[in-house]
Amino acid sequence: MSRNNKTPTGAGAIIALLTMVGTIGGGLMGQPSIGLLSGLGTGIAIAILLWLRERGE
């Protein structure tokens, strides 16, 4: 068996960062809940795309 020596990408940081950015941005526009959800959704989508890219290689 061959071992995969690649270091996995830390997608959790991306999710956390985009959640905070979305909440702050939404708060500035008077809709912090929508900002939180959109930031969380975007972060999860990017994390899934990174996971799929790493899995395919």
MIDOSE-1310 file (N, C-alpha, C; in nm, 2 decimals, decimal comma, always signed):
residues 57
msrn	+0,08/-0,12/+0,00/+0,00/+0,00/+0,00/+0,09/+0,12/+0,00; +0,05/+0,22/-0,08/+0,12/+0,35/-0,08/+0,05/+0,45/+0,01; +0,12/+0,53/+0,08/+0,07/+0,63/+0,17/+0,06/+0,76/+0,10; -0,05/+0,83/+0,13/-0,07/+0,96/+0,07/+0,00/+1,06/+0,17
nktp	+0,11/+1,13/+0,12/+0,19/+1,21/+0,20/+0,14/+1,36/+0,20; +0,03/+1,39/+0,13/-0,02/+1,52/+0,13/-0,08/+1,57/+0,26; -0,06/+1,69/+0,29/-0,12/+1,75/+0,41/-0,26/+1,80/+0,37; -0,36/+1,75/+0,45/-0,50/+1,80/+0,42/-0,52/+1,95/+0,44
tgag	-0,61/+2,01/+0,37/-0,64/+2,15/+0,38/-0,73/+2,17/+0,50; -0,70/+2,27/+0,58/-0,79/+2,30/+0,70/-0,91/+2,38/+0,66; -1,01/+2,32/+0,62/-1,13/+2,39/+0,57/-1,21/+2,45/+0,68; -1,19/+2,40/+0,80/-1,27/+2,45/+0,92/-1,24/+2,60/+0,94
aiia	-1,12/+2,64/+0,92/-1,08/+2,78/+0,93/-1,16/+2,87/+0,83; -1,18/+2,82/+0,71/-1,25/+2,89/+0,61/-1,40/+2,91/+0,65; -1,46/+2,80/+0,70/-1,59/+2,80/+0,75/-1,61/+2,91/+0,86; -1,52/+2,90/+0,96/-1,53/+3,00/+1,07/-1,51/+3,14/+1,03
lltm	-1,41/+3,16/+0,94/-1,39/+3,30/+0,89/-1,50/+3,36/+0,82; -1,56/+3,28/+0,72/-1,67/+3,33/+0,64/-1,80/+3,35/+0,73; -1,81/+3,27/+0,83/-1,93/+3,28/+0,92/-1,92/+3,42/+0,99; -1,80/+3,45/+1,04/-1,78/+3,58/+1,11/-1,79/+3,69/+1,02
vgti	-1,73/+3,68/+0,90/-1,74/+3,79/+0,80/-1,89/+3,81/+0,76; -1,96/+3,71/+0,74/-2,10/+3,72/+0,70/-2,18/+3,78/+0,81; -2,16/+3,75/+0,94/-2,23/+3,80/+1,05/-2,20/+3,95/+1,06; -2,08/+3,99/+1,05/-2,04/+4,13/+1,06/-2,10/+4,21/+0,94
gggl	-2,09/+4,16/+0,82/-2,14/+4,22/+0,71/-2,29/+4,24/+0,71; -2,36/+4,13/+0,76/-2,50/+4,14/+0,77/-2,54/+4,23/+0,88; -2,47/+4,24/+0,99/-2,50/+4,33/+1,10/-2,49/+4,48/+1,05; -2,39/+4,50/+0,97/-2,38/+4,64/+0,91/-2,49/+4,68/+0,82
mgqp	-2,56/+4,58/+0,77/-2,67/+4,60/+0,68/-2,81/+4,58/+0,75; -2,80/+4,55/+0,88/-2,92/+4,54/+0,97/-2,98/+4,40/+0,96; -2,91/+4,30/+0,91/-2,96/+4,16/+0,90/-2,85/+4,06/+0,94; -2,81/+4,06/+1,07/-2,71/+3,97/+1,11/-2,74/+3,82/+1,09
sigl	-2,86/+3,78/+1,10/-2,90/+3,64/+1,09/-2,88/+3,60/+0,94; -2,92/+3,68/+0,85/-2,90/+3,64/+0,71/-2,76/+3,64/+0,67; -2,68/+3,73/+0,73/-2,54/+3,74/+0,71/-2,47/+3,61/+0,76; -2,51/+3,57/+0,88/-2,45/+3,45/+0,94/-2,48/+3,33/+0,86
lsgl	-2,61/+3,31/+0,81/-2,64/+3,20/+0,73/-2,57/+3,20/+0,59; -2,56/+3,32/+0,53/-2,50/+3,32/+0,40/-2,35/+3,29/+0,42; -2,29/+3,35/+0,52/-2,14/+3,32/+0,54/-2,12/+3,17/+0,57; -2,21/+3,11/+0,65/-2,19/+2,97/+0,69/-2,21/+2,89/+0,56
gtgi	-2,31/+2,92/+0,48/-2,34/+2,84/+0,36/-2,22/+2,85/+0,26; -2,17/+2,97/+0,25/-2,06/+2,99/+0,15/-1,93/+2,91/+0,20; -1,91/+2,92/+0,33/-1,80/+2,85/+0,39/-1,81/+2,70/+0,37; -1,93/+2,65/+0,40/-1,95/+2,50/+0,38/-1,93/+2,46/+0,23
aiai	-1,98/+2,54/+0,14/-1,97/+2,51/+0,00/-1,82/+2,51/-0,04; -1,74/+2,61/+0,00/-1,60/+2,61/-0,03/-1,53/+2,49/+0,03; -1,57/+2,45/+0,16/-1,51/+2,34/+0,22/-1,54/+2,21/+0,15; -1,66/+2,19/+0,10/-1,69/+2,08/+0,02/-1,61/+2,07/-0,11
llwl	-1,60/+2,19/-0,18/-1,52/+2,19/-0,30/-1,38/+2,16/-0,28; -1,32/+2,20/-0,17/-1,18/+2,17/-0,13/-1,17/+2,02/-0,11; -1,26/+1,96/-0,04/-1,26/+1,82/+0,00/-1,27/+1,74/-0,13; -1,36/+1,78/-0,22/-1,37/+1,71/-0,35/-1,24/+1,72/-0,43
rerg	-1,18/+1,83/-0,43/-1,06/+1,85/-0,51/-0,95/+1,76/-0,45; -0,93/+1,75/-0,32/-0,83/+1,67/-0,26/-0,86/+1,52/-0,27; -0,98/+1,49/-0,27/-1,02/+1,35/-0,29/-1,00/+1,30/-0,43; -1,01/+1,39/-0,53/-0,99/+1,35/-0,67/-0,85/+1,33/-0,71
e	-0,76/+1,39/-0,63/-0,61/+1,38/-0,67/-0,55/+1,25/-0,62
